[in-house]
Amino acid sequence: MRAAVPEARNGAAARVSFDRRELGEILNVYGRMVAAGEWRDYAIDALKEKAVFSVFRRACEAPLYRIEKNPKLARRQGAYSVVTTTGLILKRGHDLSRVLRAIDKRLKLVEA
């Protein structure tokens, strides 16, 4: 049995988007990477089947990473994934913060 697609007010099919909490987590990582000088631009796409947050080094290039939310995969592999420019899935899972660890390069204290 197939689930019905929620309808928007004007009759068009609803689009998948990131909620406020999800965007907060993504923008937190994005801000750290911008401060480190590694990322410079982003784009958000709300499509029928998935939401995509693309990260760019320069606006004229292909995205370095795509953070995707696909609700159809929520029960199987997890709704969230991080995908590289070549299409390689770095991490997929149910928890966005764990998935974002694949690209979050925080400074870590190493004791000798």
C-alpha positions, 0 to 999 in steps of 0.5 A, a space after each residue: 500500500 502506497 502512502 498518499 503524498 501530502 497536498 499543499 494549499 494550492 493543490 500542488 504536491 508538498 515539498 520536503 524541507 529542513 525544519 528549524 532544528 535541522 537547519 540550525 545543526 547544518 548552519 552550525 557546521 557551515 559556520 565553523 567551516 566558513 570561519 576556517 576558510 574552507 567553505 564560502 557559499 551554500 544553496 538549499 533546494 526543497 524538492 518533491 522527494 528530498 531536501 538538499 543543502 549544498 556546500 560550495 568552496 566557490 559559487 562557480 564550482 560544483 558542490 563539495 558536499 550535499 546534505 540530503 534529507 529523504 523521508 522515504 529512506 527514514 525507516 531503512 538507512 535513515 533520512 539523512 546523508 552526506 554525499 560528495 561531488 562524485 556521488 559517494 555517500 560518506 555517511 547515512 543515518 537516522 540522526 543528523 548530528 551523527 551524519 554531519 560528523 563525517 564533514 565536521 572537522 573540529 579541532 581536537 585536543 591531542 595529548 602526547 
